[in-house]
């Protein structure tokens, strides 16, 4: 083992001891061995590396202590084996200083070494050169110590000092260090900013005497300053180790509070103190606010509609608020310590307990929906539960705030249903519906909107309405949007044109409004669009018709005026003005009855409620009259015929239109006709006498001649005379009947007749007429009730039909006579199986003297004409159906006076 110079020095001392004799030698050797052992143990057990490095005869380590392995990672053997290891260990920046230090040691060297594993460490080296007898350095002995940690601590200390200074300067407290006389020797930035650089007695910066400042403040009436100065002096003198006081320092600008603290400055030497002033205004105000807040919070907790409670980790109640007490009939003091199972049903309590466990497990607030029983059933609560922890971080309870959201949930459900209904209404609305952004971009459109514009929904979404608006309408649209966005208007509506995808314009009526959020910011526009292209076209047509109507009214020969529901005149055409002698302006807006209907034809007062003109306003029916007079502006009257037609809108009468004609000339003509009819009646009476008398004489004489001379050679001629005179008499009677039917005294004697009696008599006589033509009569009379009729004339009409059926039908045929009651009428039908009537002759069969061209039987063509005259005189109708070769059916319908039960 190599030993350093110190050990060899001990050996040299042992050599000198030999010269002193055996006893001295043994003592010296023993001491030497003990010293060597101590040195060896010291070197081998020290954390510092002890080494000796020689320069001659060849460089290399003579000794390296075992601690080198822990410090450098290299073993002593690796040092002995590699003389150049010294340069590998030392970081390049330290190689030159270490060489210089080995030959001329001064202060310890601090440099970096690179360990075997590549890590860098800081090392402090203390080297001592070893000289030979010539005075040359032949080796170096030294100790190396790992100072990496101390370097880190020093650096940390420097950083800590800088941080401390920075921290002190960053503190909001005003800090100053005073000497024993009260002079300010150091301050932080907050003190400087607060005290300023005021010179003289008011200066509070470095160099000023703070005690004198306090004394001067006391002289100005600040008693608290004297107390604080006394505290400073007490700490300086050592009587007190700490002084603190809080004091107000109010100014006209506001209230302020400070806390002053005085502590001894650590260290030896002259006594110094640290004075710190902290502005506690915010804290004081905050404390006041907290007190007020706590009072408000307690008031809120006790008066809030929410349920507030505090529970233990085991779900036992600790505190409940007033709302909890009232809702569940509990008392705060009575419920303390009870578990949720003591208060609520098991299933509800289990849910609460499970939620509480989750809150504790997550160590964070959790929101739940919980159910609790009420007298009217289960209610839904929105509960926010948060864990409470003690100073050690262990859970000490749970606070819960629960709000009854039953109505809100119901409202949400109603809202969802409403939104679904809105969505359904939006999508299925017949009108176009759209939502657009405040900039005009389509957000949502329904099917009708797509149909109006011709675009698919995906084609519109993402574009804007401006792109499909007609250029001439765009400016007005944008101005309307601007008014909605500015709040100037709540709605924007009007007609505009969209450009259809096909390119043609589409007229629409647009109604838009703006939806805003809770903050009043615009969200989107809601637009309803109705396609009025058709209505615009209809409007144009209506305007055209209106102009045409105006032209018709202007050119109509009849007088026309309108009435509103109040019976006021709304318009009058030129013909009405001319006939009445009024201008339209004199009629419009005035009560029509007062102007032109005030009196009867006899000049008696005419009550308005009796006027048939107004009947249309009252009952909504059309009324016609031809027995009234209108009065002109000049006071004269004229007879009129008028029609009063109601105007109905939405099922209600809103007015009437009256059309009237001056029938003065017609009245004159009617009077003339009446006079002619009277003359005709007189003439017929005279003609009847004049025609009947000679015919009666001719027939009577011929019949006498036949009776007297049965074998007379002129018998055939006389028989022909009788036959033709009878035919002539019948024709005269028929012509006289037709003439009297058109006269002022028609030949009818109307009376109520039982239907059964009429049909029975008719059946008997019809059977006789049919038999006279070799035919049979099939009768099925049916009917009941009363008809107002002349039974003789009714029989005459029906028998004329049976006569024709027998005359023109084949011999031996069956003629059918039916009757029935239908629709308030008595219907009598005569059917035959004759040759039928050609289609071309059907329209003329009721004309007088008309006979079909292919009829072989004689006749005068008056039978059907007389039958129609009789039926029409009874208010009935007669109809014929016939086909060639299939026979003929004639139906007579007479109105019933009384229908059967």
Buried (B, 14 or more C-beta within 10 A) or exposed (E): EEBBBBBEEBEEBBEEBEEEEEEEBEEBBEBBEEBBEEBBEEBEEBEBBBBBBBBEEEEBBBBBBBBBBEBBBBBBEBBBEBBEBBEEBBBEEBBEBBBEBBEEBEEBBBBBBBBBEEEEBBBBBBBEBBEEEEEEBBBBBBBBBBBBEEBEEEEEEEEEEEEEEEEBBEBEBBBBBBBEEBBBEBBBBBBBEBBEEEEEEEBBBBEBBBBBBBBBBBEEEBEBBBBBBBBBBBBBEEEBEEBEBBBEBEEEEEEBBBBBBBBBBEEEEEBBBBBBBBBBBEBBBEEEEEEEEEEEEEEEBEEBEBBBBBBBBEBBBBBBBBBBBEBBEBEBEEBBEEBBBEBBEEEBBEBBBEBBEEBBEEEEEBEBEBBBEEEEEEBBBBBBBBBBEEEEEEBBBBBBBBBBBBEEBEEEEEEEEEEEEEEEEBEEBEBBBBBBEBEBBBBBBBBBBBEBBBBEEEBBEEEBBBEBBBEEBBEBBBEBBEBBBEEEBEEBBEBBBBBBBEEEBBBBBBBBBBEBEEEEEBEBBBBBBBBBBEBBEEEEEEEEEEEEBEEEBEEBEBBBBBBBEEBBBBBBBBBBBEBBBBEBEBBBEBBBBEBBBBEBEEEEEBEBEEBBBBBBBEEBEEBEBBEBBBBBBEEEBBBBBBBBBBBEEEEEBEBBBBBBBBBEEBBEEEEEEEEEBEEBBEEBBEBBEEBBEEBEEBBEBBBEBBEEEEEEEEEEEBBEBBEBBEEBBEBBBBBBBBBBBEBBEBBBEBEEBBBBEBBEBBBEBBBEBBEEBEBEBEBEBEBBBBBBBBBEBBBBBBBBBBBBBBBBBEEEBEBBBBBBBEEEBBBBBBBBBBBBBEEEBBEEBBEBEBBBEEBEEEEBBBBBBBBBBBBEBBBBBBEBBBEEEEBBBBBBBBBBBEBEE
